[in-house]
Amino acid sequence: MKTVPLAPYEDDEGNRIEYTGPPSEAVQITFRGRDNVARIHADAHTRSLQVDFNASNGTFELGANPKRRGFAAQVRVGQDATVRVRDGVSATAKVVISAVEGVTVDIGEDTMFASQNQVRADDGHPIFDVRTGERINLARSIHIGAHTWLGWGSIVLGGVEIGEGTVVGANSIVTRSLPNNVIAVGSPAVVVRTDIAWERPHLGLTEPFYKPHSSTVKKSKYWRRTDPEFSADHLVEAHPPTVRPQRPVSTARRSVTRARRLAGRLRNALADRTG
Ligand SMILES: CC(C)(COP(=O)(O)OP(=O)(O)OC[C@H]1O[C@@H](n2cnc3c(N)ncnc32)[C@H](O)[C@@H]1OP(=O)(O)O)[C@@H](O)C(=O)NCCC(=O)NCCS
């Protein structure tokens, strides 16, 4: 096992770091096994990054990001696994990312992590069915769409795809796929609002210090309506909001009602088509 700081590197086992930027002690890469590749953009800015290649034939890629943004993570890359962090991804504190057993974690451009986030394509240890001996918790790939915002403490688990422009609320655990441009909250995370867009300017630090309307910010390219074709199973219908404390009808509730109506319409349309 060797741990090396960020700089061009190659060893006798075929492990290598592909990088043309300045050396950085803030990035530490550990190689066990062989034929692992860390491909890091010359303009990747990181405050603190640890990449552990646990076995062989793993790939880690990190795209470019502005210095003021910065990315920080603790990454595990297992046998034949890939972790890809695309351009412009930011993290307030270290994100824990794990991929093993040949799966991929793909984090879309301009994704924003808060603090205490985890993206786990595997559970770290195997669980088996005692009757059959079959593994019940196989590692599964994760795809996080561009311009996703993962709120404080939120966790994304294996098999999940998140559509572009979506917001995951604080302390939420995403166990099922989510469509684009929604807010999803809770554990498991469910959609509570559709047709939303979020922007990066900080509420406290960026003028104007009151931002009551989108005219106060520069709109990104991620302003889209939520895809109505996205499988209705992932909308609140699958986890009825009756488990939540009841409140007077709010905008959020109206969105939930709308999402449920949408789910019903999709189901009827599908029944008509198949019936
Ligand atoms: C999700 C969030 C962005 C707000 O979204 P919102 O649409 O304004 O949310 P609302 O307050 O209207 O709540 C909508 C519903 O979701 C629920 N909800 C909101 N946030 C929730 C959360 N994190 N976990 C569980 N439920 C939550 C509300 O109780 C409400 O449910 P109800 O209508 O059944 O009562 C916000 O709640 C949040 O999590 N903020 C944290 C952001 C963060 O982590 N910032 C760190 C800096 S990057």
The ligand as a Gaussian input file, in Angstrom:
#p B3LYP/6-31G(d) Opt

LIG

0 1
 C      -36.223000      21.283000       1.590000
 C      -35.993000      22.727000       1.962000
 C      -34.956000      23.310000       1.030000
 C      -37.253000      23.588000       1.928000
 O      -38.167000      23.252000       0.962000
 P      -39.634000      23.897000       1.005000
 O      -40.339000      23.459000      -0.204000
 O      -39.550000      25.372000       1.299000
 O      -40.221000      23.168000       2.246000
 P      -41.499000      23.479000       3.114000
 O      -41.035000      24.129000       4.351000
 O      -42.581000      24.137000       2.309000
 O      -41.949000      22.014000       3.451000
 C      -42.613000      21.163000       2.536000
 C      -42.930000      19.864000       3.273000
 O      -41.706000      19.117000       3.429000
 C      -41.413000      18.943000       4.818000
 N      -39.970000      19.137000       4.956000
 C      -39.238000      20.228000       4.581000
 N      -37.935000      19.998000       4.775000
 C      -37.824000      18.754000       5.288000
 C      -36.710000      17.945000       5.662000
 N      -35.458000      18.370000       5.544000
 N      -36.959000      16.692000       6.125000
 C      -38.237000      16.244000       6.238000
 N      -39.329000      16.956000       5.858000
 C      -39.118000      18.205000       5.407000
 C      -42.237000      19.982000       5.544000
 O      -42.543000      19.570000       6.842000
 C      -43.457000      20.052000       4.667000
 O      -44.286000      18.919000       4.882000
 P      -45.873000      19.101000       5.148000
 O      -46.361000      19.965000       4.002000
 O      -46.382000      17.702000       5.125000
 O      -45.966000      19.766000       6.473000
 C      -35.574000      22.864000       3.424000
 O      -36.590000      22.340000       4.255000
 C      -34.258000      22.256000       3.778000
 O      -34.099000      21.056000       3.987000
 N      -33.297000      23.164000       3.923000
 C      -31.947000      22.841000       4.266000
 C      -31.031000      23.310000       3.196000
 C      -29.617000      23.013000       3.566000
 O      -29.250000      21.912000       3.933000
 N      -28.787000      24.043000       3.469000
 C      -27.421000      23.895000       3.829000
 C      -26.572000      24.895000       3.078000
 S      -26.086000      24.300000       1.480000

